[in-house]
Amino acid sequence: MAAFIGPGTVTTASNAGAQYGYALLWTILFSVIATVVLQEMSARLGLVTRRGLAEALRDTFSNALFRRAAIISVLIAIGLGNAAYESGNIAGAALGLAAISPLSANLWAVVVGGIAFALLGSGQYKIIERGLVILVALMSMVFLATMVMVSPDWSAIARGLFNPNLPSGSSLAIMALVGTTVVPYNLFLHASSVSEKWPADIPVREALKESRRESAIAIGLGGLITLAIVSTSATAFFGGDTVFSAATMSAQLEPLLGPAAKYFFAIGLLAAGLTSAITSPLAAAYAVSGAMGWTPDLSSRRFQSIWGLVLLLGMLAAALGTRPISAIMLAQAANGFLLPVVAVFLLAVMNHRGVLGDFRNGLWANLLGVSVVLVVSGLGIFKLVRVFTS
């Protein structure tokens, strides 16, 4: 859940509420369902094969040309997607620090990137990770409490959840909400990480049952918190006198925290950004190493060069950006555009009898998976058409 609520989620959801009120809540509901569906497939792959998605792709395509095309597509999707996502992580953390200091977000982006470099390079990031996760969880709970306190329009929330519509100019915000929830690199990370939590001596069906339950709870809670962020922002900014900006974003927590909201929000964004800034490059390194057939070794120069490049690109993009909120929105939207590519390859692997045997996808899993791909692809195409025809 703490990984779910990164600075991209907070900023994107806040922006959506401020600009469109409750109208885009259906996007959150769709994204939560899509995440549960795709993460279940990813976990099933990891528990059955004891391998990650990238490694499985190498064995799924017998044709050398198809296999090479799949690996190149994965490398591009993960490389570009994680670099974009990393820029949003660092920009979000920098945005929080800029709100409580005289330094600009651009300068803070360099500082945050340097801290992430130092932690990853030293291998000591695990020492502070638990503390950062606690801070992110605390910020999430404050958003939920604030939503209850401000008494949002519950009927409008229900309409927003179950009555999909596309307000004028909202396509980028929709893609950003999808991209910050259904994160492509998580599909690679999840397939690799489940085998650590559920060792091979645990029966596969038992591990699958526990994994599905835990994922549904964590993703559902993450979706609820995202809904709370949209709701508090809609109450504070939509149709009101206060202009939504980086400087005023913490105002949505003032009903609960008062003047302390500014500092609490800044610390929460910093914690969310730093945890994501560490995990995103590592996930990219694991995915690329698997796709290339390299052993994922933290001390390997190749492994370190991958996470270093992703982190450097993200830091530069965040430091050179002039509008942090726009940069974060674009970073999340980029993940939304790349999601169908990764999802299609995941579906191809999940239907391979030689890889998964009796645990391959059934009819309903395929229908849900294809539906996710079609909806996200449709949203992406709609956005591109609007761009080229406007």
C-alpha positions as CSV (number, residue, x, y, z in Angstrom):
1,M,0.0,0.0,0.0
2,A,2.9,2.4,0.8
3,A,4.4,1.6,-2.6
4,F,1.0,2.3,-4.2
5,I,0.8,5.9,-2.7
6,G,3.8,7.6,-4.2
7,P,4.2,11.3,-4.9
8,G,2.8,10.7,-8.4
9,T,-0.4,9.3,-7.0
10,V,-0.8,12.2,-4.5
11,T,-0.1,14.9,-7.0
12,T,-2.1,13.3,-9.9
13,A,-5.1,12.6,-7.7
14,S,-5.0,16.1,-6.1
15,N,-4.8,17.6,-9.6
16,A,-7.8,15.5,-10.8
17,G,-9.9,16.5,-7.9
18,A,-9.0,20.2,-8.2
19,Q,-9.8,20.3,-11.9
20,Y,-12.6,17.9,-12.4
21,G,-14.2,17.3,-8.9
22,Y,-15.4,13.8,-8.6
23,A,-15.9,13.2,-12.3
24,L,-12.8,11.0,-12.8
25,L,-13.4,8.6,-9.8
26,W,-14.4,5.9,-12.3
27,T,-10.8,5.9,-13.5
28,I,-9.6,4.9,-10.0
29,L,-12.2,2.1,-9.8
30,F,-11.1,0.8,-13.3
31,S,-7.4,1.1,-12.3
32,V,-7.8,-0.8,-9.1
33,I,-9.6,-3.7,-10.9
34,A,-7.0,-3.7,-13.6
35,T,-4.2,-3.8,-11.1
36,V,-5.8,-6.7,-9.2
37,V,-6.2,-8.6,-12.5
38,L,-2.7,-8.0,-13.8
39,Q,-0.9,-8.4,-10.4
40,E,-2.7,-11.7,-9.9
41,M,-1.3,-13.0,-13.2
42,S,2.2,-11.7,-12.3
43,A,2.0,-13.4,-8.9
44,R,0.8,-16.7,-10.5
45,L,3.7,-16.6,-12.9
46,G,6.2,-16.1,-10.2
47,L,4.8,-18.7,-7.8
48,V,4.4,-21.4,-10.5
49,T,7.6,-20.9,-12.4
50,R,9.8,-19.3,-9.6
51,R,11.0,-16.8,-12.3
52,G,10.2,-13.2,-13.2
53,L,8.3,-11.9,-16.2
54,A,11.4,-11.0,-18.1
55,E,12.9,-14.4,-17.8
56,A,9.6,-16.1,-18.7
57,L,9.4,-14.0,-21.9
58,R,12.7,-15.4,-23.1
59,D,11.3,-19.0,-22.9
60,T,7.8,-18.2,-24.2
61,F,8.7,-17.3,-27.8
62,S,10.4,-20.1,-29.7
63,N,10.9,-17.9,-32.7
64,A,14.2,-16.0,-32.3
65,L,12.8,-12.9,-34.1
66,F,9.7,-12.8,-31.9
67,R,11.8,-13.4,-28.8
68,R,14.2,-10.6,-29.8
69,A,11.3,-8.2,-30.5
70,A,9.6,-9.0,-27.2
71,I,12.9,-8.4,-25.3
72,I,13.5,-5.1,-27.1
73,S,9.9,-3.9,-26.4
74,V,10.3,-4.8,-22.7
75,L,13.6,-2.9,-22.5
76,I,12.1,0.2,-24.1
77,A,8.9,0.1,-22.0
78,I,10.7,-0.5,-18.8
79,G,13.6,1.8,-19.6
80,L,11.5,4.8,-20.7
81,G,8.7,4.1,-18.3
82,N,10.9,3.8,-15.2
83,A,12.9,6.9,-16.2
84,A,9.7,8.9,-16.6
85,Y,8.3,7.4,-13.4
86,E,11.6,8.2,-11.6
87,S,11.3,11.9,-12.7
88,G,7.9,12.0,-11.1
89,N,9.2,10.4,-7.9
90,I,12.0,12.9,-7.5
91,A,9.9,15.9,-8.6
92,G,7.3,14.9,-6.0
93,A,9.9,14.7,-3.2
94,A,11.4,18.0,-4.3
95,L,8.0,19.6,-4.4
96,G,7.4,18.7,-0.8
97,L,10.8,20.2,0.3
98,A,10.3,23.3,-1.8
99,A,7.0,24.0,0.0
100,I,8.8,24.5,3.4
101,S,12.1,26.0,2.3
102,P,13.4,28.9,0.2
103,L,15.1,26.6,-2.3
104,S,13.4,25.8,-5.6
105,A,12.1,22.3,-6.5
106,N,14.7,22.1,-9.3
107,L,17.6,22.3,-6.8
108,W,15.9,20.0,-4.4
109,A,15.5,17.5,-7.2
110,V,19.3,17.3,-7.5
111,V,19.6,16.8,-3.7
112,V,16.9,14.1,-3.6
113,G,18.6,12.3,-6.6
114,G,21.9,12.5,-4.8
115,I,20.5,11.0,-1.7
116,A,18.9,8.1,-3.7
117,F,22.3,7.5,-5.4
118,A,24.1,7.4,-2.1
119,L,21.6,5.0,-0.5
120,L,21.5,2.6,-3.5
121,G,25.3,2.7,-4.0
122,S,26.0,2.0,-0.4
123,G,23.3,-0.7,-0.1
124,Q,22.1,0.9,3.1
125,Y,18.6,1.9,1.8
126,K,16.9,-0.9,3.8
127,I,17.9,0.9,7.0
128,I,15.6,3.8,6.4
129,E,13.0,2.1,4.2
130,R,10.8,1.0,7.1
131,G,10.7,4.5,8.5
132,L,9.8,6.0,5.2
133,V,7.0,3.4,4.7
134,I,5.5,4.3,8.1
135,L,5.5,8.0,7.1
136,V,3.7,7.3,3.8
137,A,1.2,5.1,5.6
138,L,0.6,7.8,8.2
139,M,0.0,10.4,5.4
140,S,-2.4,8.0,3.8
141,M,-4.4,7.6,6.9
142,V,-4.6,11.4,7.4
143,F,-6.1,11.7,3.9
144,L,-8.8,9.2,4.8
145,A,-9.5,10.9,8.1
146,T,-9.7,14.3,6.4
147,M,-12.2,13.0,3.8
148,V,-14.5,11.8,6.5
149,M,-14.1,15.2,8.3
150,V,-14.9,17.4,5.4
151,S,-18.1,15.5,4.5
152,P,-17.8,15.3,0.7
153,D,-20.8,15.0,-1.6
154,W,-21.3,11.2,-1.3
155,S,-23.9,11.1,-4.1
156,A,-21.4,12.9,-6.4
157,I,-18.8,10.4,-5.4
158,A,-21.1,7.5,-6.3
159,R,-21.8,9.1,-9.7
160,G,-18.2,9.7,-10.3
161,L,-17.4,6.0,-9.6
162,F,-20.1,4.3,-11.6
163,N,-20.9,6.8,-14.4
164,P,-17.8,7.1,-16.6
165,N,-17.4,10.3,-18.6
166,L,-14.6,12.3,-20.2
167,P,-14.8,16.0,-19.3
168,S,-13.2,18.3,-21.8
169,G,-9.4,18.3,-21.5
170,S,-9.3,15.4,-19.0
171,S,-7.6,12.7,-21.2
172,L,-4.1,13.5,-19.8
173,A,-5.4,13.4,-16.2
174,I,-7.2,10.0,-16.9
175,M,-4.0,8.5,-18.4
176,A,-2.0,9.8,-15.5
177,L,-4.4,8.3,-12.9
178,V,-4.2,4.9,-14.8
179,G,-0.4,5.2,-15.1
180,T,0.2,6.0,-11.4
181,T,-2.0,3.0,-10.3
182,V,-1.3,0.2,-12.8
183,V,2.5,0.7,-12.9
184,P,4.1,-1.5,-15.6
185,Y,7.3,-2.1,-13.6
186,N,5.4,-3.5,-10.7
187,L,4.3,-6.4,-12.9
188,F,8.0,-7.4,-13.3
189,L,8.8,-6.7,-9.6
190,H,5.8,-8.6,-8.3
191,A,6.6,-11.8,-10.3
192,S,10.1,-11.8,-8.8
193,S,9.2,-10.8,-5.2
194,V,6.4,-13.3,-4.5
195,S,8.8,-16.3,-4.6
196,E,10.7,-14.7,-1.7
197,K,7.6,-14.4,0.5
198,W,6.2,-17.8,-0.4
199,P,9.1,-20.3,-0.8
200,A,8.9,-23.4,-3.0
201,D,8.1,-25.7,-0.1
202,I,4.6,-24.0,0.3
203,P,2.0,-25.6,-2.0
204,V,1.3,-23.4,-5.1
205,R,-2.4,-23.3,-4.6
206,E,-2.1,-22.3,-1.0
207,A,0.4,-19.6,-1.9
208,L,-1.8,-18.4,-4.7
209,K,-4.8,-18.1,-2.4
210,E,-2.8,-16.1,0.2
211,S,-1.3,-13.9,-2.5
212,R,-4.6,-13.1,-4.1
213,R,-6.1,-12.1,-0.7
214,E,-3.2,-9.9,0.3
215,S,-3.0,-8.2,-3.1
216,A,-6.7,-7.5,-3.1
217,I,-6.6,-5.9,0.3
218,A,-3.4,-3.8,-0.4
219,I,-4.6,-2.6,-3.8
220,G,-8.1,-2.0,-2.6
221,L,-6.8,0.1,0.3
222,G,-4.5,2.0,-2.1
223,G,-7.5,2.7,-4.3
224,L,-9.5,3.9,-1.3
225,I,-6.7,6.3,-0.3
226,T,-6.5,7.6,-3.9
227,L,-10.3,8.2,-3.8
228,A,-9.8,10.1,-0.5
229,I,-7.1,12.3,-2.0
230,V,-9.3,13.2,-5.0
231,S,-12.2,13.9,-2.6
232,T,-10.3,16.2,-0.2
233,S,-8.8,18.1,-3.2
234,A,-12.3,18.4,-4.8
235,T,-13.7,19.8,-1.6
236,A,-10.8,22.2,-1.1
237,F,-10.3,23.5,-4.7
238,F,-13.0,22.5,-7.2
239,G,-15.3,25.4,-8.0
240,G,-13.8,27.4,-5.1
241,D,-11.7,30.6,-4.7
242,T,-8.4,28.9,-3.9
243,V,-6.3,28.3,-7.0
244,F,-4.7,24.8,-7.0
245,S,-0.9,24.9,-7.3
246,A,2.2,23.4,-5.8
247,A,2.2,26.0,-3.1
248,T,-1.5,25.4,-2.1
249,M,-1.7,21.6,-2.5
250,S,-1.4,21.0,1.3
251,A,-4.5,23.1,1.9
252,Q,-6.7,20.0,1.4
253,L,-5.4,18.7,4.8
254,E,-6.0,21.9,6.7
255,P,-9.5,20.8,8.0
256,L,-7.7,18.1,10.1
257,L,-4.2,19.5,10.7
258,G,-4.6,23.2,10.5
259,P,-1.4,25.2,10.0
260,A,0.7,22.0,10.4
261,A,-0.7,20.6,7.1
262,K,2.0,22.3,5.1
263,Y,4.8,20.6,7.0
264,F,3.1,17.3,7.3
265,F,2.3,17.2,3.6
266,A,5.9,18.1,2.7
267,I,7.4,15.3,4.9
268,G,4.9,12.8,3.5
269,L,5.7,13.7,-0.1
270,L,9.4,13.5,0.6
271,A,9.0,10.0,2.2
272,A,6.8,8.8,-0.7
273,G,9.2,10.2,-3.3
274,L,12.3,8.8,-1.7
275,T,11.0,5.3,-1.3
276,S,9.8,5.2,-4.9
277,A,13.0,6.8,-6.1
278,I,14.9,3.9,-4.6
279,T,12.6,1.0,-5.7
280,S,11.9,2.1,-9.2
281,P,15.5,2.0,-10.5
282,L,16.0,-1.4,-8.7
283,A,12.9,-2.8,-10.4
284,A,14.2,-1.6,-13.8
285,A,17.6,-3.3,-13.1
286,Y,15.9,-6.6,-12.2
287,A,13.6,-6.4,-15.3
288,V,16.4,-5.5,-17.8
289,S,18.8,-8.1,-16.3
290,G,16.1,-10.8,-16.6
291,A,15.4,-9.8,-20.2
292,M,19.0,-9.9,-21.1
293,G,19.7,-13.2,-19.4
294,W,22.1,-11.7,-16.8
295,T,22.2,-12.7,-13.2
296,P,20.5,-10.0,-11.1
297,D,23.4,-9.3,-8.7
298,L,23.4,-6.1,-6.7
299,S,27.2,-5.9,-6.8
300,S,27.3,-6.4,-10.6
301,R,28.6,-3.5,-12.6
302,R,25.9,-4.1,-15.3
303,F,23.1,-4.2,-12.7
304,Q,24.4,-1.0,-11.0
305,S,24.7,0.8,-14.4
306,I,21.1,0.1,-15.2
307,W,19.7,1.5,-12.0
308,G,22.2,4.3,-12.1
309,L,21.1,5.3,-15.6
310,V,17.4,5.3,-14.7
311,L,18.0,7.3,-11.6
312,L,20.2,9.8,-13.5
313,L,17.7,10.3,-16.3
314,G,14.9,10.8,-13.7
315,M,16.9,13.3,-11.7
316,L,17.9,15.3,-14.8
317,A,14.3,15.4,-16.0
318,A,13.0,16.6,-12.6
319,A,15.8,19.1,-12.2
320,L,15.3,20.7,-15.6
321,G,11.5,20.8,-15.4
322,T,10.0,24.2,-14.9
323,R,6.6,23.1,-13.8
324,P,6.8,20.2,-11.3
325,I,3.1,19.3,-11.3
326,S,3.0,19.2,-15.1
327,A,6.2,17.0,-15.1
328,I,4.7,14.6,-12.6
329,M,1.4,14.4,-14.6
330,L,3.3,13.7,-17.8
331,A,5.5,11.0,-16.1
332,Q,2.4,9.1,-14.9
333,A,0.7,9.5,-18.3
334,A,3.8,8.0,-20.0
335,N,3.3,4.9,-17.9
336,G,-0.3,4.7,-18.9
337,F,0.7,4.7,-22.6
338,L,3.3,2.0,-22.0
339,L,1.0,-0.2,-20.0
340,P,-0.7,-2.0,-22.9
341,V,2.7,-3.1,-24.3
342,V,3.7,-4.8,-21.0
343,A,0.2,-6.2,-20.5
344,V,0.1,-7.8,-23.9
345,F,3.4,-9.6,-23.2
346,L,2.1,-10.7,-19.8
347,L,-1.0,-12.2,-21.4
348,A,1.1,-14.0,-24.0
349,V,3.2,-15.6,-21.2
350,M,0.1,-16.5,-19.1
351,N,-1.4,-18.5,-22.0
352,H,1.7,-20.6,-22.6
353,R,1.1,-24.2,-21.6
354,G,4.8,-25.0,-21.7
355,V,5.4,-22.2,-19.1
356,L,2.5,-22.5,-16.7
357,G,0.8,-25.9,-17.5
358,D,-2.5,-26.2,-15.7
359,F,-2.0,-22.8,-14.1
360,R,-2.2,-20.8,-17.4
361,N,-5.0,-18.3,-17.9
362,G,-8.6,-19.5,-18.2
363,L,-11.4,-17.8,-20.1
364,W,-12.3,-15.2,-17.5
365,A,-8.7,-14.2,-16.8
366,N,-8.2,-13.7,-20.5
367,L,-11.4,-11.7,-20.9
368,L,-10.5,-9.4,-18.0
369,G,-6.9,-9.0,-19.2
370,V,-7.9,-8.2,-22.8
371,S,-10.5,-5.8,-21.5
372,V,-7.8,-3.9,-19.6
373,V,-5.6,-3.7,-22.6
374,L,-8.4,-2.5,-24.9
375,V,-9.6,0.2,-22.5
376,V,-6.1,1.6,-21.8
377,S,-5.2,1.4,-25.5
378,G,-8.5,3.2,-26.3
379,L,-7.8,6.0,-23.9
380,G,-4.3,6.3,-25.3
381,I,-5.5,6.5,-28.9
382,F,-8.2,9.0,-27.9
383,K,-5.6,11.2,-26.3
384,L,-3.3,11.0,-29.4
385,V,-6.2,11.8,-31.7
386,R,-7.1,14.8,-29.6
387,V,-3.5,16.0,-29.7
388,F,-3.2,15.8,-33.5
389,T,-6.6,17.2,-34.3
390,S,-6.6,20.1,-31.8
